């Protein structure tokens, strides 16, 4: 599907992506007059198994149901015959189908097409993106499905949806978040911008709650996470980092660097100013290099440190 020039980019609309004439054209009128649109009983329709959208807003569905009660379903659903021969699968228009059920409509207009699984995923994704109906995690799930099941590269996905490759990459990275954080994005409690800085962070779940409670902006989250990493946020063991506050003993062949009186005094001064334990470790063989480690017990302390540093 991705090699068809008629199906590239969102600007042409869903009709162009499916190779159909634009609504309102003479060809579209002729097709409709010839029976291209037909009524199908609600119970003969079933959801698209490749539907990227997982969350349907209840209030929005009820509003659409009220509109359908008064005006009917104005835009036909796109469907294909079910593989088991029992009814039809919805490729585009599941929201209208759900709202029609709420409105107690017994039949809806549909256009029946022969559509492959590959095209079903692509059309479902594009329809939702056009309407801005997907949250970032649903979008990422659709991208992953296109990649793993149908062999799309990130460049090809970007071409299909009419966005940059970096957008595709950044959206896919959200799937690396812990499941509880992903759930917060799905439910709208966290935005993609707020969640993205937490990717790979060992305290992602705790920080996510802090973001929600403090109503932090995406920019504030970036600062908070950056400061935390700079002052010794516990690193993942697999990355080879030693967590701040670790009691692990140094290797036997690594002689500890003795701290002089000035270094100890500087540690005490910083600790008093910050209200947190501070360590200064000089690099062996280089008296001018080293690292500063600030230990915090609660995320509130890290938040306060970020505020102090951002004011300077």
CORJODA-V596887 format. One record per residue. N is the residue number from 1. RES is the residue in one letter. PHI is phi in degrees with one decimal (999 if undefined). OMEGA is omega as a letter, one per 20 degrees, with the letter a starting at -180 (* if undefined). D_FIRST is the distance of its C-alpha to the first C-alpha in whole Angstrom. Layout:
# CORJODA-V596887
[[N;RES;PHI;OMEGA;D_FIRST] [N;RES;PHI;OMEGA;D_FIRST]]
This chain:
# CORJODA-V596887
[[1;X;999;a;0] [2;X;-72.2;a;4] [3;X;-86.8;a;5] [4;X;-78.9;a;6] [5;X;-60.2;a;9] [6;X;-72.9;a;9] [7;X;-109.9;a;7] [8;X;-97.1;r;9] [9;X;81.2;a;12] [10;X;-86.1;a;14] [11;X;-61.1;a;17] [12;X;-77.5;r;15] [13;X;86.7;a;15] [14;X;-63.4;a;13] [15;X;-60.3;r;14] [16;X;-66.9;r;12] [17;X;-63.1;r;9] [18;X;-92.0;a;9] [19;X;76.4;a;11] [20;X;-96.8;r;14] [21;X;-66.5;a;17] [22;X;-65.3;r;19] [23;X;-56.2;r;22] [24;X;93.1;a;25] [25;X;-79.7;r;24] [26;X;-61.4;a;26] [27;X;-64.7;r;22] [28;X;-65.1;r;22] [29;X;-64.0;r;26] [30;X;-64.6;a;26] [31;X;-63.0;a;23] [32;X;-63.8;r;25] [33;X;-63.1;a;28] [34;X;-82.5;r;27] [35;X;98.2;r;26] [36;X;-63.3;r;22] [37;X;-103.9;r;24] [38;X;-137.5;r;26] [39;X;-91.1;r;28] [40;X;-125.2;r;27] [41;X;-58.1;a;30] [42;X;-50.7;a;29] [43;X;-69.4;r;30] [44;X;-87.3;a;28] [45;X;-102.6;r;25] [46;X;-135.8;a;24] [47;X;-62.2;r;22] [48;X;-71.6;r;18] [49;X;-64.5;r;19] [50;X;-101.6;a;16] [51;X;-61.3;a;17] [52;X;-73.5;a;18] [53;X;-82.2;a;21] [54;X;-107.2;a;24] [55;X;-116.8;r;27] [56;X;-115.7;a;28] [57;X;-64.5;a;31] [58;X;-63.4;a;33] [59;X;-64.2;r;35] [60;X;-64.5;r;32] [61;X;-64.0;r;31] [62;X;-66.2;r;35] [63;X;-63.7;r;35] [64;X;-64.8;r;32] [65;X;-61.6;r;33] [66;X;-64.1;r;36] [67;X;-64.3;a;34] [68;X;-66.2;r;33] [69;X;-59.5;a;36] [70;X;-89.2;a;38] [71;X;-120.4;a;35] [72;X;83.0;r;32] [73;X;-85.5;a;29] [74;X;-79.5;a;28] [75;X;-112.6;a;24] [76;X;-62.1;r;22] [77;X;-82.0;r;20] [78;X;-96.2;a;17] [79;X;-134.0;r;17] [80;X;-135.1;r;17] [81;X;-67.2;r;19] [82;X;-64.8;a;20] [83;X;-63.4;r;20] [84;X;-83.9;r;24] [85;X;79.0;a;24] [86;X;-101.3;r;26] [87;X;80.0;a;25] [88;X;-135.9;r;22] [89;X;-98.2;r;19] [90;X;-81.5;r;19] [91;X;-94.4;r;15] [92;X;-143.3;r;17] [93;X;117.9;a;20] [94;X;-62.2;r;22] [95;X;-64.1;r;24] [96;X;-64.1;r;26] [97;X;-64.0;r;26] [98;X;-64.8;a;28] [99;X;-67.0;r;30] [100;X;-62.5;r;31] [101;X;-65.4;r;32] [102;X;-62.9;a;35] [103;X;-80.5;r;35] [104;X;60.2;r;36] [105;X;-84.1;a;34] [106;X;-89.7;a;34] [107;X;-148.0;a;31] [108;X;-131.9;r;28] [109;X;-75.3;r;26] [110;X;-139.0;r;22] [111;X;-116.9;a;19] [112;X;-95.6;a;18] [113;X;-129.4;r;15] [114;X;-89.1;a;13] [115;X;-131.6;r;10] [116;X;-76.6;r;9] [117;X;-59.3;a;11] [118;X;-59.8;r;8] [119;X;-68.2;r;6] [120;X;-62.5;r;10] [121;X;-64.3;a;11] [122;X;-65.1;a;8] [123;X;-66.3;r;10] [124;X;-60.9;r;13] [125;X;-65.1;a;13] [126;X;-66.5;r;13] [127;X;-58.8;a;15] [128;X;-69.1;r;18] [129;X;-66.7;r;17] [130;X;-60.3;a;18] [131;X;-91.0;a;21] [132;X;55.4;a;22] [133;X;-91.7;a;23] [134;X;-90.1;r;22] [135;X;-82.0;a;24] [136;X;-62.6;a;24] [137;X;-70.2;r;24] [138;X;-62.9;r;21] [139;X;-61.7;r;19] [140;X;-62.7;r;20] [141;X;-62.5;r;19] [142;X;-67.4;r;16] [143;X;-61.0;a;15] [144;X;-63.4;r;17] [145;X;-65.0;r;15] [146;X;-60.1;a;12] [147;X;-73.7;a;14] [148;X;-78.8;a;16] [149;X;-89.5;a;14] [150;X;-123.2;r;11] [151;X;73.6;r;12] [152;X;-71.0;r;11] [153;X;-84.6;r;13] [154;X;-63.6;r;15] [155;X;-63.9;a;14] [156;X;-68.6;r;10] [157;X;-62.0;r;11] [158;X;-60.2;r;14] [159;X;-64.6;a;11] [160;X;-64.4;a;9] [161;X;-90.4;r;12] [162;X;74.5;r;14] [163;X;-128.5;a;17] [164;X;-77.2;r;19] [165;X;-64.3;r;18] [166;X;-63.0;r;22] [167;X;-62.1;r;21] [168;X;-61.8;a;18] [169;X;-60.5;a;21] [170;X;-64.7;r;24] [171;X;-66.6;r;22] [172;X;-62.7;a;22] [173;X;-63.5;r;25] [174;X;-61.1;a;26] [175;X;-71.0;r;26] [176;X;-83.2;r;29] [177;X;-69.9;r;31] [178;X;-60.2;a;33] [179;X;-55.3;r;32] [180;X;-61.7;r;35] [181;X;-73.5;r;34] [182;X;-58.1;r;30] [183;X;-62.0;r;32] [184;X;-67.4;r;34] [185;X;-70.4;a;30] [186;X;-60.7;a;29] [187;X;-83.0;r;32] [188;X;85.5;r;32] [189;X;-76.4;r;35] [190;X;-126.1;r;34] [191;X;-88.1;r;31] [192;X;-61.4;r;29] [193;X;-64.1;r;31] [194;X;-73.4;a;34] [195;X;-80.9;a;33] [196;X;-57.0;r;31] [197;X;-64.2;a;34] [198;X;-85.2;a;35] [199;X;-60.9;r;33] [200;X;81.0;a;35] [201;X;-81.3;a;38] [202;X;-66.9;a;40] [203;X;-113.1;a;42] [204;X;-56.4;a;38] [205;X;-66.9;r;39] [206;X;-65.6;r;43] [207;X;-65.2;r;41] [208;X;-59.6;r;39] [209;X;-65.8;r;42] [210;X;-63.6;r;44] [211;X;-62.5;a;41] [212;X;-66.4;a;41] [213;X;-65.5;a;45] [214;X;-89.3;a;45] [215;X;51.9;a;43] [216;X;-74.6;r;42] [217;X;-78.7;r;39] [218;X;-58.8;r;36] [219;X;-65.7;r;39] [220;X;-65.6;r;42] [221;X;-65.1;r;40] [222;X;-58.9;r;39] [223;X;-64.5;a;42] [224;X;-60.4;a;43] [225;X;-68.8;a;41] [226;X;-62.6;r;42] [227;X;-65.1;a;46] [228;X;-59.5;a;46] [229;X;-71.2;a;44] [230;X;-69.0;a;46] [231;X;-102.9;r;49] [232;X;105.8;r;49] [233;X;-58.6;a;46] [234;X;-50.6;a;46] [235;X;-93.6;r;44] [236;X;-66.3;a;42] [237;X;-59.7;a;44] [238;X;-68.2;r;41] [239;X;-88.0;r;41] [240;X;86.1;a;44] [241;X;-81.8;r;46] [242;X;-96.0;a;49] [243;X;-54.4;r;49] [244;X;-59.2;r;51] [245;X;83.6;a;54] [246;X;-65.8;r;54] [247;X;-95.6;a;57] [248;X;-60.1;a;56] [249;X;-81.5;r;58] [250;X;-66.0;r;58] [251;X;-59.8;a;58] [252;X;-63.4;a;61] [253;X;-86.3;r;61] [254;X;-104.4;a;60] [255;X;-73.4;a;63] [256;X;-65.2;r;63] [257;X;-87.3;a;64] [258;X;-72.9;r;67] [259;X;-89.3;r;66] [260;X;-84.7;a;69] [261;X;-62.5;a;71] [262;X;-65.6;r;69] [263;X;-63.8;r;66] [264;X;-63.0;r;67] [265;X;-66.5;r;68] [266;X;-66.8;r;65] [267;X;-59.1;a;63] [268;X;-64.0;r;66] [269;X;-64.4;r;65] [270;X;-65.4;a;62] [271;X;-61.7;r;62] [272;X;-66.9;a;64] [273;X;-71.2;a;62] [274;X;-93.4;a;59] [275;X;74.8;a;60] [276;X;-140.3;r;59] [277;X;-67.3;a;59] [278;X;-128.1;r;59] [279;X;-126.8;r;59] [280;X;-117.1;a;59] [281;X;-115.2;r;58] [282;X;-82.8;r;59] [283;X;-78.5;r;58] [284;X;-60.6;r;60] [285;X;84.3;r;61] [286;X;-144.4;a;60] [287;X;-68.1;a;62] [288;X;-94.8;a;60] [289;X;-119.0;r;57] [290;X;169.2;r;56] [291;X;-145.1;r;54] [292;X;-109.2;a;55] [293;X;-116.3;r;54] [294;X;-112.3;a;54] [295;X;-95.5;r;54] [296;X;-126.4;a;53] [297;X;-98.5;a;54] [298;X;-137.3;r;52] [299;X;-63.8;r;49] [300;X;-62.3;r;51] [301;X;-66.7;r;53] [302;X;-64.5;r;50] [303;X;-61.2;a;49] [304;X;-65.3;r;52] [305;X;-63.3;r;52] [306;X;-60.3;r;49] [307;X;-64.5;a;51] [308;X;-63.4;a;54] [309;X;-70.0;a;52] [310;X;-71.2;r;50] [311;X;-81.8;a;53] [312;X;-88.2;*;54]]
